[in-house]
Amino acid sequence: MNKERVTIVGAGLAGCEAAWQLVRRGVPVRLIDMKPVKFSPAHKSEGFAELVCSNSLKAEHLTNASGLLKAEMRALNGLILASAEKCRVPAGGALAVDRHLFSETITGTLKNHPLVEFESAVIDRIPDGPCIIATGPLTDPALTDAISQLPGAKALHFFDAAAPIVTAESLDMDKVFRASRYDRGSDYLNCPMSEDEYNAFYDALMDAELAELHDFEKKLVFEGCLAVEILASRGRQTLAFGPLKPVGLKDPRTGKEPYAVVQLRQENEAGTLYNLVGFQTRLKWGEQKRVFSMIPGLEHAEFARYGVMHRNTYLNGPDMLGQNYALKGNPLLRFAGQLSGVEGYMESTASGMTAAIGLYCAMNGLPEPDFTGRTILGALARHVSTPSANFQPMNANFGILEPLDVRVRGKRNRYEKLSARAIDTLNEVIQTYDL
């Protein structure tokens, strides 16, 4: 076995999970984090795996994609998940933690491990040798500059201004019609609105509660993109003459041009996900569900990802990344966490797990495991490396999984089938690659 020390930059969720997956396979790790030498604007404590936002790690049951992802990580003996289960606090069907105890548990486990060497330092270059960079959405500018010199990094992003994404199967196609403007194909799904529907939607949008931005995010985000609610605040008709303009579209039910139209654009090759065009937003997630469900055809929409506008340095993965988060052309350099183009606590953790397992195999001349698009682990890794004209970071959701071969009635039954197939697939991968 190759026992060359691996450098991991970043002791957040992804970096800590990557370190654990390597040391449990006998590989020594040099874990570097800039805390406490330097803190990002969002971090306050010196501990590893600091949760800077919510203390919830989302749902646990297998009819939820986040629950399936936890089951997959549990099968691969993840440190972050095991620590969370030890530090849990009551949260109904979700896994929530005492964030301070959670951080202390992970910090103690890794700092006391004989194969982990910890260093606090600000890194301004790509380390030599096998390496995983997991520095998160607030990566220090000096390291960001170094990353921007890597192949394919011409499209490095510095903030995340993304519209909500909904699952195709949750749309009411009796109300939604497929068409492009002026009969130029059928690339878009269209949600037509009457004047009364538009006015009710507008009033709800104007009354909706916004998520707060950190002070350091405000100037950066609003220079880059305008939120739909900010655009709407300029006047009642602004949206109807802007992103919701109906020009060139006819509702086939009436043969007439609607008062306004919300367009949905296909998000993935399989056509299972669609994003709301022009709906970058700062609304709180619950408010997005309430207000955007007023759009005709979206009354029962399932949101695979809510709209976000926040500081988030991330790679344009399709240009840079190959299998299991490896830099194209260099399997010994990998990225993980939100920097790699995944979104969320557990998703970041999962990327660290997958990147570390892939790196271990590459170091030892072993075939890398293909987690396939039938598992959340594999689907997330494929998402960040699959060509896309409008690449956006992604949460775990059933829409990114390969569809079932047979039609299954009922969303709950379908999700149970997808989860069962994912777990069976992962067990086969574990046995095949001796993970």
C-alpha positions in Angstrom: 0.0 0.0 0.0 1.2 3.5 -0.9 1.7 5.3 2.5 2.6 8.7 1.1 1.1 11.4 3.2 -2.0 13.1 1.7 -2.5 16.9 2.2 -6.0 18.0 2.9 -6.7 21.7 2.9 -9.7 22.7 4.9 -11.1 21.1 8.1 -14.7 21.6 7.4 -17.2 18.8 6.9 -15.7 17.6 3.5 -12.1 17.9 4.6 -12.7 16.0 7.9 -14.6 13.2 6.2 -11.9 12.9 3.6 -9.3 12.7 6.3 -11.2 10.0 8.1 -11.7 7.9 5.0 -8.0 8.0 4.3 -6.7 7.3 7.8 -9.1 4.4 8.3 -7.4 2.9 5.2 -4.0 3.4 6.8 -3.0 6.5 4.8 -1.3 9.3 6.8 -2.9 12.8 6.4 -1.6 16.3 6.8 -4.8 18.3 7.6 -4.4 22.1 7.1 -6.8 24.7 8.1 -6.3 28.5 8.3 -8.1 28.7 11.7 -7.1 30.0 14.2 -4.4 31.9 12.3 -7.1 33.5 10.2 -10.9 33.3 10.2 -13.3 33.7 7.3 -16.0 36.3 7.7 -18.5 33.5 8.6 -16.4 31.4 11.0 -16.1 32.0 14.7 -14.7 28.9 16.5 -11.4 27.2 16.3 -12.9 23.7 16.0 -13.2 21.5 12.9 -16.5 20.9 11.1 -18.0 24.2 12.3 -21.7 24.6 11.3 -22.0 28.2 10.4 -25.7 28.2 9.5 -28.4 25.8 10.6 -27.7 22.9 13.0 -30.0 20.6 11.0 -28.6 17.9 8.7 -32.1 17.4 7.2 -34.3 14.4 7.0 -33.4 10.8 7.8 -36.1 8.6 6.3 -35.6 6.9 3.0 -38.5 8.6 1.2 -36.3 11.7 1.3 -33.1 12.1 -0.8 -31.2 13.5 2.2 -32.2 10.4 4.2 -31.0 8.1 1.4 -27.7 9.9 1.3 -27.2 9.4 5.0 -27.9 5.7 4.5 -25.3 5.5 1.8 -22.7 7.3 4.0 -23.5 5.1 6.9 -22.7 2.0 4.7 -19.2 3.6 4.1 -18.6 4.2 7.8 -18.6 8.0 7.7 -17.2 10.0 10.6 -19.4 13.1 10.2 -22.6 11.1 10.2 -21.5 8.9 13.2 -20.5 12.0 15.1 -23.8 13.7 14.3 -25.8 10.7 15.6 -23.8 10.9 18.9 -24.5 14.6 19.2 -28.1 14.7 18.1 -30.8 16.9 19.6 -34.6 16.5 19.2 -35.8 17.6 15.7 -38.7 15.4 14.7 -37.9 13.5 11.5 -34.6 15.4 10.9 -31.1 14.9 12.2 -30.1 18.0 14.1 -27.0 18.3 16.4 -25.6 20.3 19.3 -23.2 22.2 17.0 -20.5 22.8 19.6 -20.4 19.1 20.8 -20.5 18.0 17.2 -17.4 20.1 16.4 -15.6 19.0 19.5 -16.3 15.3 18.8 -14.9 15.5 15.3 -11.9 17.7 16.3 -11.0 15.3 19.1 -11.3 12.3 16.9 -9.0 13.6 14.2 -6.5 15.5 16.3 -5.9 12.5 18.5 -5.6 10.1 15.6 -2.0 8.8 15.2 -2.1 9.2 11.4 -3.3 12.8 11.4 -0.9 15.7 11.5 -2.6 19.1 11.9 -1.3 22.4 10.8 -2.9 25.9 11.1 -1.8 27.9 8.1 -3.0 30.1 5.3 -2.3 28.2 2.0 -1.7 30.3 -1.1 -0.7 27.6 -3.6 -1.7 24.1 -4.6 0.3 21.7 -2.3 2.7 19.2 -3.9 1.8 15.5 -3.9 -1.6 13.8 -3.4 -4.0 16.5 -2.2 -7.7 17.2 -1.6 -8.8 20.9 -1.5 -11.9 21.3 0.6 -11.8 25.0 1.6 -15.5 25.7 1.2 -17.5 28.6 -0.2 -15.3 31.3 1.5 -12.0 30.0 0.1 -9.2 32.5 0.9 -8.4 34.8 -2.0 -4.8 33.7 -2.3 -5.7 30.1 -2.7 -8.6 31.1 -5.1 -6.0 32.8 -7.3 -3.9 29.6 -7.3 -6.9 27.5 -8.2 -7.9 29.9 -11.0 -4.6 29.0 -12.8 -5.5 25.3 -13.1 -6.8 23.9 -16.4 -10.5 24.7 -17.0 -10.7 27.3 -14.2 -11.6 30.1 -16.5 -15.2 29.9 -15.1 -14.5 29.9 -11.4 -17.5 31.4 -9.7 -17.4 33.8 -6.7 -21.1 33.9 -5.8 -24.1 31.7 -6.2 -27.2 33.4 -7.6 -29.4 30.5 -8.7 -33.1 30.1 -9.5 -35.2 27.4 -7.9 -35.2 23.9 -9.5 -38.3 21.7 -9.5 -38.9 18.1 -10.5 -40.6 17.5 -13.8 -42.9 14.8 -12.4 -44.4 17.2 -9.9 -45.7 19.7 -12.5 -49.3 19.9 -13.5 -49.1 19.4 -17.2 -52.8 20.1 -17.7 -51.8 23.8 -17.1 -48.2 23.9 -18.3 -47.5 23.9 -22.0 -44.3 23.3 -24.0 -43.2 26.0 -26.5 -40.5 28.5 -27.3 -41.4 32.1 -28.3 -42.6 32.7 -31.8 -43.0 28.9 -32.5 -39.2 28.5 -32.5 -39.2 25.0 -31.1 -40.4 23.6 -27.8 -37.4 24.0 -25.5 -39.3 25.6 -22.6 -42.2 24.7 -20.3 -44.6 27.6 -19.8 -46.8 28.4 -16.9 -49.5 30.9 -18.2 -51.0 33.4 -15.7 -54.2 35.4 -15.9 -54.2 39.0 -14.7 -55.8 38.0 -11.4 -53.3 35.2 -10.9 -50.4 37.5 -11.7 -51.6 40.2 -9.3 -52.1 37.7 -6.5 -48.6 36.3 -7.1 -47.1 39.8 -7.2 -48.7 40.8 -3.9 -47.5 37.6 -2.2 -44.0 38.1 -3.6 -43.9 41.7 -2.2 -45.0 40.5 1.2 -42.6 37.5 1.4 -39.9 37.3 4.0 -36.3 37.6 2.8 -33.3 35.6 4.1 -30.6 37.8 5.6 -27.2 38.2 3.9 -24.0 38.6 5.7 -22.5 42.0 5.5 -19.6 40.7 3.4 -22.0 39.2 0.8 -24.2 42.2 0.1 -22.1 44.2 -2.4 -20.8 41.2 -4.2 -24.1 39.5 -4.7 -26.1 42.4 -5.9 -23.4 43.6 -8.3 -23.6 40.2 -10.0 -27.3 39.5 -10.2 -30.7 41.0 -9.5 -33.2 39.1 -7.3 -36.7 38.6 -8.7 -38.2 40.3 -5.7 -36.0 43.4 -6.1 -36.9 43.6 -9.8 -40.6 43.3 -8.9 -40.2 46.1 -6.3 -39.6 48.6 -9.1 -43.3 48.4 -10.2 -46.2 46.0 -10.5 -45.7 45.5 -14.2 -41.9 45.1 -14.1 -42.0 41.3 -14.1 -44.8 41.2 -16.8 -42.5 43.2 -19.1 -39.4 41.4 -18.0 -38.8 37.7 -17.2 -42.6 37.0 -17.2 -43.3 38.7 -20.5 -45.8 36.6 -22.6 -44.7 38.0 -26.0 -44.5 35.3 -28.7 -46.3 32.6 -26.6 -49.9 31.4 -27.0 -51.7 29.2 -24.4 -53.0 26.2 -26.5 -56.0 26.0 -24.2 -57.2 29.5 -25.2 -55.3 30.2 -28.4 -54.4 33.6 -26.9 -51.4 35.2 -25.4 -51.5 35.0 -21.5 -51.2 38.0 -19.3 -47.8 36.7 -18.0 -45.8 33.5 -18.4 -43.3 31.9 -16.1 -40.9 29.8 -18.2 -39.1 26.7 -17.0 -35.8 25.6 -18.6 -34.6 22.0 -18.7 -31.8 21.6 -16.1 -30.4 18.1 -16.8 -30.0 15.8 -19.8 -32.7 13.3 -18.5 -35.3 16.1 -18.4 -36.2 15.3 -14.8 -35.4 18.8 -13.4 -36.4 22.3 -14.6 -35.4 25.7 -13.3 -37.6 28.8 -13.0 -36.0 31.2 -15.6 -35.2 34.6 -14.0 -36.1 33.6 -10.5 -32.9 34.2 -8.6 -34.1 35.1 -5.2 -33.3 35.9 -1.6 -36.7 34.7 -0.2 -36.5 32.3 2.7 -37.0 28.7 1.6 -40.4 28.3 3.2 -41.5 31.5 1.5 -40.3 30.3 -1.9 -42.5 27.2 -1.5 -45.5 29.3 -0.5 -45.2 32.0 -3.1 -43.9 30.1 -6.1 -46.5 27.4 -5.6 -49.0 30.1 -6.6 -47.7 29.9 -10.2 -50.2 27.9 -12.3 -48.9 24.3 -12.8 -46.6 24.6 -9.8 -49.2 24.2 -7.1 -47.7 20.8 -6.0 -44.2 21.4 -7.3 -41.4 19.6 -5.5 -38.4 21.8 -5.1 -35.1 19.9 -5.8 -33.2 23.1 -4.9 -34.4 26.4 -3.7 -33.2 29.7 -5.1 -30.1 31.1 -3.4 -28.0 34.3 -3.5 -25.0 34.1 -1.3 -21.2 34.2 -1.3 -20.0 30.9 -2.7 -16.7 30.3 -4.4 -17.2 27.2 -6.5 -15.6 25.6 -9.6 -17.3 25.2 -12.9 -17.0 21.4 -12.4 -17.8 20.3 -15.9 -14.7 22.2 -17.2 -12.4 21.0 -14.4 -13.5 17.8 -12.8 -13.5 14.1 -13.8 -14.3 11.0 -11.9 -14.8 11.2 -8.2 -14.0 15.0 -8.0 -10.5 14.6 -9.5 -8.9 17.4 -11.5 -9.0 16.4 -15.2 -5.6 15.0 -16.1 -4.4 14.8 -12.4 -6.1 12.0 -10.4 -3.9 12.9 -7.4 -5.5 16.4 -7.0 -9.2 16.4 -5.9 -11.7 18.9 -4.7 -14.5 18.4 -2.2 -17.2 20.3 -0.4 -19.1 23.4 -1.7 -16.0 24.4 -3.6 -16.6 21.4 -5.9 -20.1 22.4 -6.8 -22.3 20.5 -4.3 -24.6 22.4 -2.0 -25.5 21.4 1.6 -23.9 19.9 4.7 -24.4 16.2 3.9 -23.6 16.7 0.2 -20.3 18.4 1.1 -19.5 15.5 3.5 -20.4 13.0 0.8 -18.1 14.7 -1.8 -15.2 14.4 0.7 -15.9 10.8 1.2 -16.1 10.0 -2.5 -13.0 12.1 -3.3 -10.9 10.4 -0.6 -11.9 6.9 -1.7 -11.1 7.7 -5.3 -7.8 9.2 -4.3 -6.8 6.2 -2.2 -7.5 4.0 -5.2 -5.5 6.2 -7.6 -2.5 6.2 -5.2 -2.5 2.5 -5.1 -3.1 1.7 -8.8 -6.5 0.3 -8.1 -9.6 0.9 -10.2 -11.7 3.7 -8.9 -15.2 2.8 -7.8 -18.1 3.9 -10.0 -20.8 4.8 -7.6 -23.1 5.2 -10.6 -26.0 7.5 -11.2 -28.2 5.2 -9.2 -26.8 6.3 -5.9 -26.9 9.8 -4.5 -23.1 9.6 -3.9 -22.5 8.9 -7.6 -25.2 11.2 -8.9 -23.7 14.2 -7.1 -20.2 13.4 -8.4 -21.6 13.0 -11.9 -23.5 16.3 -11.6 -20.4 18.3 -11.0 -18.5 16.7 -13.9 -21.3 16.5 -16.5 -21.3 19.2 -19.3 -24.0 21.8 -18.7 -24.7 25.2 -20.3 -26.0 26.5 -17.0 -24.0 24.7 -14.3 -25.3 25.3 -10.8 -24.4 23.7 -7.5 -26.8 20.9 -6.4 -28.4 19.4 -3.4 -29.3 15.8 -3.0 -32.6 15.1 -4.6 -34.2 12.2 -6.4 -34.3 14.1 -9.7 -30.5 13.6 -10.2 -30.8 9.8 -9.9 -31.1 7.6 -13.0 -34.8 7.0 -13.6 -36.3 3.6 -12.7 -36.7 1.2 -15.6 -40.4 0.7 -14.8 -43.2 3.2 -14.0 -44.1 3.3 -10.3 -47.4 4.9 -9.2 -47.2 7.3 -6.3 -44.3 9.5 -5.3 -43.7 7.8 -2.0 -43.6 4.3 -3.7 -41.3 5.6 -6.4 -38.9 7.1 -3.8 -38.9 3.9 -1.8 -38.0 2.0 -5.0 -35.2 4.4 -5.9 -33.8 4.2 -2.4 -33.9 0.4 -2.3 -32.1 0.3 -5.7 -29.5 2.8 -4.5 -28.7 0.8 -1.4 -28.5 -2.5 -3.4 -26.2 -0.7 -6.0 -24.0 0.7 -3.3 -23.6 -2.7 -1.6 -22.5 -4.2 -4.9 -20.0 -1.4 -5.3 -18.7 -2.0 -1.8 -18.2 -5.7 -2.5 -16.8 -5.2 -6.0 -14.1 -2.6 -4.9 -13.6 -4.0 -1.4 -14.6 -0.7 0.2 
